[in-house]
Amino acid sequence: MNITQIVLILGFLLSLIGFWGLLTRRDLFRMIISFSLLDTGVHMIMIGIGYIKGGTAPIFDEALAVGEAVGKVVDPVPSALVLTAIVIGLAVTALMLSYAVRVYTSRKSLSIDAVKELKW
């Protein structure tokens, strides 16, 4: 088992744990943690898909010809997308935490059942 398979398996496990936590927990703080686990799992999956063992940066020079680049160059797009997703995930997590603090100060509870205005 190589490192790519390990990263993909761990990413899928983290995603499943996070998704399970989102569906089964009623506490806002635990739901935020579950969302972060799901987010991290998706990042690991994207990095695992874009990784090539022994790959190099996509810089073409005398050491790397254009014809050899298909099997030797690591795709930079998944890495760039993951960096962007990490920043967006951090901002979303901060917003969720600030919402949880506001709910706690007004309701004195972090249970999602305490917020009756959001129910249909």
C-alpha positions in Angstrom: 0.0 0.0 0.0 1.5 3.3 -1.1 1.1 6.8 0.4 -1.5 7.8 -2.2 -3.8 4.9 -1.2 -3.3 5.7 2.5 -4.2 9.4 2.0 -7.3 8.5 -0.1 -8.5 5.9 2.5 -8.0 8.3 5.4 -9.7 11.1 3.4 -12.7 8.9 2.8 -12.8 7.8 6.4 -12.7 11.4 7.6 -15.4 12.4 5.2 -17.6 9.6 6.3 -17.1 10.4 10.0 -17.9 14.1 9.3 -21.0 13.3 7.3 -22.2 10.8 10.0 -21.6 13.5 12.6 -23.6 16.1 10.6 -26.5 13.7 10.3 -26.6 12.4 13.9 -25.6 15.2 16.2 -27.9 17.9 17.5 -25.3 20.0 19.2 -24.1 23.0 17.2 -20.5 22.7 18.4 -20.3 19.0 17.4 -21.9 19.8 14.1 -19.2 22.4 13.4 -16.5 19.8 14.3 -18.2 17.3 12.0 -18.2 19.8 9.2 -14.5 20.5 9.7 -13.8 16.7 9.6 -15.8 16.4 6.4 -13.9 19.4 4.9 -10.5 18.0 5.8 -11.4 14.6 4.4 -12.4 16.2 1.0 -9.1 18.1 1.0 -7.2 14.9 1.6 -9.0 13.1 -1.2 -8.3 16.0 -3.6 -4.6 15.9 -2.7 -4.5 12.1 -3.0 -6.0 12.3 -6.5 -3.5 14.9 -7.7 -0.4 13.2 -6.4 2.1 11.3 -8.6 4.8 9.3 -6.8 8.2 10.7 -7.9 6.6 13.5 -9.7 8.1 16.9 -10.2 6.9 20.5 -10.5 5.5 21.4 -14.0 8.6 23.4 -15.1 9.8 22.5 -18.5 13.6 22.8 -19.0 16.4 20.6 -20.2 15.8 18.1 -17.4 12.2 17.5 -18.3 11.0 17.3 -21.9 7.5 18.1 -22.9 6.9 14.5 -24.1 7.9 13.0 -20.7 5.7 15.4 -18.8 2.5 13.4 -18.8 3.8 10.7 -16.4 6.3 12.7 -14.4 4.6 16.1 -13.6 2.3 16.6 -10.6 -0.9 18.4 -11.5 -0.8 21.8 -9.7 -4.6 22.4 -10.0 -5.7 20.1 -7.1 -3.1 21.7 -4.8 -4.3 25.2 -5.7 -7.9 24.2 -5.2 -7.2 22.7 -1.8 -5.3 25.8 -0.7 -8.3 27.9 -1.7 -10.7 25.5 -0.1 -8.8 25.6 3.2 -9.1 29.4 3.4 -12.8 29.2 2.5 -13.3 26.4 5.0 -11.6 28.5 7.7 -13.9 31.4 7.0 -17.0 29.3 7.0 -16.0 27.6 10.3 -15.4 31.0 11.9 -18.8 32.1 10.8 -20.4 28.9 12.2 -18.6 29.4 15.5 -19.8 33.0 15.7 -23.3 31.9 15.0 -23.0 29.2 17.7 -21.9 31.8 20.2 -24.8 34.1 19.3 -27.2 31.2 19.7 -25.7 30.3 23.1 -25.9 33.9 24.4 -29.6 34.2 23.4 -30.8 30.7 24.1 -28.4 29.4 26.8 -28.1 26.2 24.8 -26.2 24.8 21.9 -28.9 22.3 20.9 -30.3 22.8 17.5 -33.8 22.1 18.9 -33.6 25.3 20.9 -33.8 27.4 17.7 -37.5 27.2 16.9 -37.5 30.2 14.5 -35.6 28.1 11.9 -38.2 25.3 11.8 -40.9 25.2 9.1 
